[in-house]
């Protein structure tokens, strides 16, 4: 059986969907899995042994180059020559549903009551019911497994094997990792400013933990913030610009990650690395909490059906709560490294 999974974006959502692959392959080793993804996120999926082909498109480019529309349509129609037995739209948007239809039929996806862009469900032949405000990871696991007649339990997800892989990473990352200190990754940026924990509080966390804190960044503004942080704490180092492949490698070699609700932070969960995810205007139902993966939520109430980008309550999270939570995880870190 040959299937195509469509999950185009965003980074964190792609990671949350990927967890299902190992369980699908374990129960149906005969299935060939191809994954269609936006070019800029392809590296997060690369080297995964459960993916047979990684196929890219560039829908984002259409915002600035309308002529590219026909090029992308032609590209997807080329992928349709793979003659898939089933196409699963794990995105649930009009753009992903149209992409699925260009690939062929039958198409599986969320039903009209389980989806934000309800018109997308009109494109699906097999419809999966799962409340929109349910845990994001459970939703992705269900839409990918149910059309195949496979079940994935919460216990399986909690006890998952790491599922991000890397090769030929930037060797500079090893110059920043210390053998005589706990290595803590700090993720200070995200797509919304209101999702960003104050960098002054990250500094306080670093100065209290007194370990090797490595700040990663994705743009020049974040880089400038990271460089200022390093001037305020001898425990902070600024990482060089890393692609997703090398970021996977860095997090895999680290001991703990503390960061905003954003893709790089969720990579720690995918790699079975201890983490603390800081939530403000987004719901904690986006993640699984485990013995080593914890969350701290601001006091605001979040409506998962209508997120408030003006909710800056993340700044109200007490940094000492984060510090104490990090300290509670350190014995587990030391145990795993011994």
Secondary structure as GFF3:
##gff-version 3
##sequence-region A 1 338
A	DSSP	beta_strand	2	6	.	.	.	ID=ss1
A	DSSP	alpha_helix	11	18	.	.	.	ID=ss2
A	DSSP	alpha_helix	20	27	.	.	.	ID=ss3
A	DSSP	beta_strand	32	38	.	.	.	ID=ss4
A	DSSP	three_ten_helix	39	41	.	.	.	ID=ss5
A	DSSP	alpha_helix	42	45	.	.	.	ID=ss6
A	DSSP	beta_strand	53	57	.	.	.	ID=ss7
A	DSSP	three_ten_helix	59	63	.	.	.	ID=ss8
A	DSSP	alpha_helix	68	79	.	.	.	ID=ss9
A	DSSP	three_ten_helix	80	82	.	.	.	ID=ss10
A	DSSP	beta_strand	86	89	.	.	.	ID=ss11
A	DSSP	alpha_helix	94	103	.	.	.	ID=ss12
A	DSSP	beta_strand	107	110	.	.	.	ID=ss13
A	DSSP	three_ten_helix	112	114	.	.	.	ID=ss14
A	DSSP	three_ten_helix	118	123	.	.	.	ID=ss15
A	DSSP	beta_strand	126	128	.	.	.	ID=ss16
A	DSSP	alpha_helix	136	145	.	.	.	ID=ss17
A	DSSP	three_ten_helix	146	148	.	.	.	ID=ss18
A	DSSP	alpha_helix	154	158	.	.	.	ID=ss19
A	DSSP	alpha_helix	173	176	.	.	.	ID=ss20
A	DSSP	beta_strand	183	187	.	.	.	ID=ss21
A	DSSP	three_ten_helix	193	195	.	.	.	ID=ss22
A	DSSP	alpha_helix	199	209	.	.	.	ID=ss23
A	DSSP	beta_strand	212	216	.	.	.	ID=ss24
A	DSSP	alpha_helix	220	232	.	.	.	ID=ss25
A	DSSP	beta_strand	236	238	.	.	.	ID=ss26
A	DSSP	alpha_helix	244	253	.	.	.	ID=ss27
A	DSSP	beta_strand	256	260	.	.	.	ID=ss28
A	DSSP	alpha_helix	263	270	.	.	.	ID=ss29
A	DSSP	beta_strand	275	279	.	.	.	ID=ss30
A	DSSP	three_ten_helix	284	286	.	.	.	ID=ss31
A	DSSP	beta_strand	293	297	.	.	.	ID=ss32
A	DSSP	three_ten_helix	313	316	.	.	.	ID=ss33
A	DSSP	alpha_helix	319	337	.	.	.	ID=ss34
###
